[in-house]
Amino acid sequence: MQTFLLLLLLLLLLLLLLLLLLLLLLLLLLLLLLLLLLLLLLLLLLLLLLLLLLLLLLLLLLLLLLLLPLPLPLLLLLLLLLLLLLLLLLLLQLLLLLLLILVLLLLLLLLLLLLLLLLLLLLPLLLLLLQLLLLLLLLLLLLLLLLLLLLLLLLLLLLLLLLLLVLLLLLPLPLPLLLLPLLLLLLLLLLLLLLLLLLLLLLLLLLLLLLQLLRLLIQILLLLLHVT
């Protein structure tokens, strides 16, 4: 009877360990999915930024064609602006590469943390640490999103200024030829408003994540005090 109870206890312990492993694996999958979604959002923002930069380059080339009779200093200024935009494109590509490296490193950290969980079986503390790591990752990716949004807003403002300049240069033309720049100006204004709303939402999310991070740190501190 005593042997049977011991075997039953061992079986229950094994089942409990299996359940814990399954829970940890599910948590890891959720983290990976969340990181992939955030990465896709960052990639979409980068693509939008690159498209805006290309549009800005096209507008600058149009300005160069329209302003060819102007003096040489103004043309040199526009050429310098084109070079700056090309440098910005290179910086965006570097940012995308750094983002991919960062995601790979974070995934590696998550896998290492999962191994530590399986080896040490300090579930309460390590799960809190895992949540802490997740919050830190979210904060980091959120900061990258905010940075990209600020770049997008700056580019949109520059596009609006260039469009206004093009409209001023095209004022002697009839109204049908001015409709396309006006429509483009309206679309850019709408996109600017949408980006501002998204920026506000991201700031609110950042505040909530900071509050959650503070709560989690307090929990970890209380748990450490309880263990010691």
Stockholm file with secondary structure:
# STOCKHOLM 1.0

chainA/1-228         MQTFLLLLLLLLLLLLLLLLLLLLLLLLLLLLLLLLLLLLLLLLLLLLLLLLLLLLLLLLLLLLLLLLPLPLPLLLLLLLLLLLLLLLLLLLQLLLLLLLILVLLLLLLLLLLLLLLLLLLLLPLLLLLLQLLLLLLLLLLLLLLLLLLLLLLLLLLLLLLLLLLVLLLLLPLPLPLLLLPLLLLLLLLLLLLLLLLLLLLLLLLLLLLLLQLLRLLIQILLLLLHVT
#=GR chainA/1-228 SS CHHHHHHHHHHHHHHHHHHHHHHHHHHHHHHHHHHHHHHHHHHHHHHHHHHHHHHHHHHHHHHHHHTTTSCHHHHHHHHHHHHHHHHHHHHHHHHHHHHHHHHHHHHHHHHHHHHHHHHHCCHHHHHHHHHHHHHHHHHHHHHHHHHHHHHHHHHHHHHHHHHHHHHHHTTTSCHHHHHHHHHHHHHHHHHHHHHHHHHHHHHHHHHHHHHHHHHHHHHHHHHHHHHC
#=GC SS_cons         CHHHHHHHHHHHHHHHHHHHHHHHHHHHHHHHHHHHHHHHHHHHHHHHHHHHHHHHHHHHHHHHHHTTTSCHHHHHHHHHHHHHHHHHHHHHHHHHHHHHHHHHHHHHHHHHHHHHHHHHCCHHHHHHHHHHHHHHHHHHHHHHHHHHHHHHHHHHHHHHHHHHHHHHHTTTSCHHHHHHHHHHHHHHHHHHHHHHHHHHHHHHHHHHHHHHHHHHHHHHHHHHHHHC
//
